[in-house]
Amino acid sequence: MILPSPTSMPPLKLDNAPATLIQRGASLRAKGDYDRAVADYTAVLAVDAKAAGLDGWDIYNERGYTQFSPAGTTQPPPISTRR
C-alpha cells in the first residue's frame, strides 16, 4: 500500500465545538502560548456552553488561570541598589 506524502495531504480542520476549544486552550497553555489559549477560552464563553454540557464558571476559571500563568513565569526586573 502506498501512502500519500504528508505535503500532499490537506491540513486537519478542527471544529469550533466548545469541548474542542477547551482542549486546545489547555494544550496551548501547556506550550506557553497564553494569548491564543485565552482567545480559545473566550470563544467558548461566547457560545452557549451550557448547551454543550459545560459549566460557565469552570471556563472562567481556566481563562483566569491562563491569564495568571504568564505572570508567575517571568521574573521581575532586579531592584537597583545604586542611587
Secondary structure, 3 states (H helix, E strand, C coil): CCCCCHHHCCCCCCCCCHHHHHHHHHHHHHHCCHHHHHHHHHHHHHCCCHHHCCCHHHHHHHHHHHHHHHHHHCCCCCCCCCC
